[in-house]
Amino acid sequence: MSAQLYDLGRWCFHRRGRVIGFWMVLLLVLGGGAAAVMRPLDDTFQIPGASSQAAFDQLRMTFPEAADVGATMMVSLPPGRTVHEPDLRAAIEAGVADIEREPFVLGSLSP
C-alpha cells in the first residue's frame, strides 16, 4: 500500500500543474452545482400527524403569542461589578438593541 501511495504522490508531483488544475475545475463544478440546486434555508420543524404537532397548531390558532419560541440570554459581569454601573449598562443596552434588530426577534427585555 505504501508503494502505491508513493507512486501516486510522485505522479502528482511530476504533474502538479495538471493536478492543481483538475482540483480547481472539480471545485468549480461542485460549487456551481451546489449553487444551482441551493434552496433557501428553512428553520421550521413539523411532524404532520403527531399529537404534539396538532396541539402546537391548536395553540398557535388560539394563542398566537404563546406559540412563539423563547430564549434566555445570560450576561456575565466581572466580579464585584453590577448592571447598574453606567458603562456596563450602556454595553448591555447596546447588545439588547443589536438583538432587537434581528428580523426574527419579536421582543426582548433588558435586565
LOBAGU-982514 format. One record per residue (C-alpha): residue in three letters; x negated, y negated, z; residue number from 1. Coordinates in steps of 0.2 Angstrom, whole numbers, plus 2048, in hexadecimal, padded with zeros to 3 digits. Layout:
N
<ALA,<X,Y,Z>,NUM>,
...
This chain:
111
<MET,<800,800,800>,1>,
<SER,<7F2,7F4,804>,2>,
<ALA,<7EA,7F7,7F3>,3>,
<GLN,<7FA,7F3,7EB>,4>,
<LEU,<7FC,7E3,7F4>,5>,
<TYR,<7EA,7DE,7F1>,6>,
<ASP,<7ED,7E1,7DE>,7>,
<LEU,<7FD,7D6,7DF>,8>,
<GLY,<7F4,7C8,7E8>,9>,
<ARG,<7E6,7C9,7DC>,10>,
<TRP,<7F1,7C9,7CD>,11>,
<CYS,<7FB,7BA,7D4>,12>,
<PHE,<7EB,7B1,7D8>,13>,
<HIS,<7E4,7B3,7C6>,14>,
<ARG,<7F5,7AD,7BF>,15>,
<ARG,<7F9,7A0,7CD>,16>,
<GLY,<800,793,7C1>,17>,
<ARG,<80C,79F,7B9>,18>,
<VAL,<811,7A6,7CB>,19>,
<ILE,<814,794,7D2>,20>,
<GLY,<81E,790,7C2>,21>,
<PHE,<828,7A0,7C4>,22>,
<TRP,<82C,79C,7D6>,23>,
<MET,<831,78A,7D2>,24>,
<VAL,<83C,78F,7C4>,25>,
<LEU,<844,79C,7CF>,26>,
<LEU,<847,78F,7DD>,27>,
<LEU,<84F,783,7D0>,28>,
<VAL,<85A,791,7C9>,29>,
<LEU,<860,797,7DB>,30>,
<GLY,<862,785,7E1>,31>,
<GLY,<86C,780,7D2>,32>,
<GLY,<877,78F,7D3>,33>,
<ALA,<879,78C,7E6>,34>,
<ALA,<87E,77A,7E2>,35>,
<ALA,<88A,77F,7D4>,36>,
<VAL,<894,78B,7DF>,37>,
<MET,<893,780,7EF>,38>,
<ARG,<8A3,77C,7F7>,39>,
<PRO,<8A6,76F,805>,40>,
<LEU,<8A4,776,816>,41>,
<ASP,<8B4,77A,820>,42>,
<ASP,<8B3,77B,833>,43>,
<THR,<8C5,782,836>,44>,
<PHE,<8C7,793,83D>,45>,
<GLN,<8D8,79C,83B>,46>,
<ILE,<8DD,7AE,83D>,47>,
<PRO,<8EE,7B0,834>,48>,
<GLY,<8FA,7BB,83D>,49>,
<ALA,<8F1,7BB,84E>,50>,
<SER,<8FC,7B7,85D>,51>,
<SER,<8EF,7AA,862>,52>,
<GLN,<8F0,7A1,851>,53>,
<ALA,<903,7A1,852>,54>,
<ALA,<902,799,864>,55>,
<PHE,<8F5,78C,85E>,56>,
<ASP,<900,788,84F>,57>,
<GLN,<90F,786,85A>,58>,
<LEU,<905,77B,866>,59>,
<ARG,<8FF,770,858>,60>,
<MET,<911,76D,852>,61>,
<THR,<918,76A,863>,62>,
<PHE,<909,760,86B>,63>,
<PRO,<8FD,75B,85D>,64>,
<GLU,<8F1,752,869>,65>,
<ALA,<8F0,761,875>,66>,
<ALA,<8EA,76C,866>,67>,
<ASP,<8DA,762,863>,68>,
<VAL,<8CA,769,868>,69>,
<GLY,<8C0,760,876>,70>,
<ALA,<8AE,760,87B>,71>,
<THR,<8A5,759,88A>,72>,
<MET,<894,751,888>,73>,
<MET,<888,74F,897>,74>,
<VAL,<87D,740,89A>,75>,
<SER,<86E,744,8A5>,76>,
<LEU,<865,735,8AD>,77>,
<PRO,<853,734,8B5>,78>,
<PRO,<853,738,8C8>,79>,
<GLY,<859,729,8D2>,80>,
<ARG,<861,720,8C4>,81>,
<THR,<874,71D,8C2>,82>,
<VAL,<880,71A,8B3>,83>,
<HIS,<883,709,8BB>,84>,
<GLU,<872,702,8B7>,85>,
<PRO,<874,6F6,8A8>,86>,
<ASP,<867,6FD,89D>,87>,
<LEU,<86D,70F,89F>,88>,
<ARG,<87F,70A,89D>,89>,
<ALA,<87B,701,88D>,90>,
<ALA,<872,710,886>,91>,
<ILE,<881,71C,88B>,92>,
<GLU,<88E,710,884>,93>,
<ALA,<884,70F,874>,94>,
<GLY,<883,722,873>,95>,
<VAL,<896,723,876>,96>,
<ALA,<899,716,868>,97>,
<ASP,<88E,721,85C>,98>,
<ILE,<899,730,860>,99>,
<GLU,<8A9,726,85E>,100>,
<ARG,<8A4,722,84C>,101>,
<GLU,<8A4,734,847>,102>,
<PRO,<8B3,737,83C>,103>,
<PHE,<8B8,747,845>,104>,
<VAL,<8B8,73F,856>,105>,
<LEU,<8CA,739,85C>,106>,
<GLY,<8C4,731,86C>,107>,
<SER,<8B7,731,87A>,108>,
<LEU,<8B5,72B,88C>,109>,
<SER,<8A6,723,893>,110>,
<PRO,<8A0,727,8A4>,111>,
